[in-house]
Amino acid sequence: MQEVINYFTENYIEAISTVFGIICVYLNAKENIWAWPTGIISVALGIYIFLQFKLYGDMGLHVIYVVLGFYGWYNWLYGGKQHTGVKIHQTSATEMQLFIIGGLAGTGVMGYFLDAGTDSDVPYLDALTTVFSLIAQYQLTKKQIENWLIWIAVDVVCIGLYYYKGLYIYTFLYLVYLFLATMGYFNWRKLMLKEAFV
């Protein structure tokens, strides 16, 4: 127990970032606007952490998350035709096809560069989770319900990937994210159906 306490004491920024990340996903699942500022805090702390550990790819990804965080915050409040915020809705079939085709193509390109230019032993899985995380996050900013389905798929892959890499705390974290993403999907579906009958 003391080792766990020591770990979190020494890595308090990572711990704070993780707590804010869990709160963010929970609030997103509840369609609560406060998800965005808590998420921005989480990923901003992540930028600092990844910079310290010289994980520049993850740092760059988190910079994009900060930008998408501010965009999502604005869009949930002032997006839509009447500028009164966006409502939960389904992604059009054409747009979903573009997301999937673009995601697979992006995975192939990024995986190739990771394979050729780094010492990664899982370049294509790393690329897959990165590219589809960005797609899911973009869909979340638009309140497209399918974002949760992509997050569920990404979380499942991440659980296996992080377990394989021996990152057991992250494995646990993504199990929590998987539970919250599943909850988010069913809650958003209920809210979407409720709005359809209003």
C-alpha positions, -999 to +999 in steps of 0.1 A: +000+000+000+028+024+008+043+018-026+011+029-042+010+060-020+046+068-029+039+063-066+010+088-066+030+112-044+059+112-068+036+113-099+009+137-086+005+156-119-002+123-136-027+114-109-045+147-111-046+144-149-061+109-146-087+121-121-098+150-143-098+126-173-122+103-156-144+132-145-144+145-181-156+113-196-182+108-169-195+143-176-195+138-214-215+106-208-240+128-189-240+155-217-227+180-191-209+211-205-184+210-176-168+180-194-149+204-216-130+225-190-122+194-170-110+176-201-089+206-211-072+205-176-065+168-180-049+170-214-030+202-206-014+184-177-008+155-201+012+178-224+034+187-195+039+151-185+047+139-221+071+168-225+090+157-194+092+121-207+101+132-243+070+116-257+066+142-284+040+123-304+016+120-274+024+156-265+013+167-300-019+146-298-027+163-265-022+197-280-048+188-306-071+176-278-068+210-261-078+227-294-107+203-298-116+208-262-121+245-267-140+239-300-163+213-283-170+236-254-179+264-278-199+242-301-220+226-273-229+261-261-232+281-293-231+256-323-260+247-345-282+267-369-297+289-341-264+292-322-280+277-292-258+246-290-258+213-309-281+184-301-273+147-299-277+132-334-267+104-356-238+107-380-249+105-416-241+073-434-218+091-459-199+109-432-195+077-412-181+060-442-157+089-447-146+086-410-139+049-413-122+050-447-101+081-436-094+065-403-081+033-419-060+052-445-046+075-417-038+044-396-019+029-426+001+061-433+009+068-396+016+031-389+040+031-418+059+061-405+060+048-370+072+014-383+099+030-405+110+058-383+107+046-347+115+015-326+078+008-319+070-029-317+033-021-322+033+008-348-001+000-365-020-006-332-005+027-319-015+045-351-050+029-350-058+041-315-044+076-322-062+082-355-096+068-343-093+087-310-091+119-329-121+109-350-141+100-319-131+133-302-141+153-332-175+135-333-179+142-296-175+180-303-204+176-328-225+155-304-226+126-329-237+096-309-214+072-328-184+088-310-191+064-281-190+034-304-156+044-317-144+052-281-156+017-271-136+001-299-105+022-291-108+015-254-109-023-261-078-021-282-060+001-257-068-023-228-051-051-247-022-029-259-014-014-225-017-048-208+008-062-234+031-032-228+029-037-190+011-004-183-012-019-158-025+015-143-034+026-178-050-008-185-072-002-155-079+034-165-091+022-200-113-004-183-129+026-165-131+045-198-147+014-215-174+013-188-180+051-191-181+050-229-207+022-228-227+042-203-223+073-225-237+055-255-268+043-238-274+076-220-270+096-251-293+072-270-320+077-243-315+115-244-317+115-282-349+096-283-364+118-256-355+149-276-371+134-307-405+132-289-403+167-275 
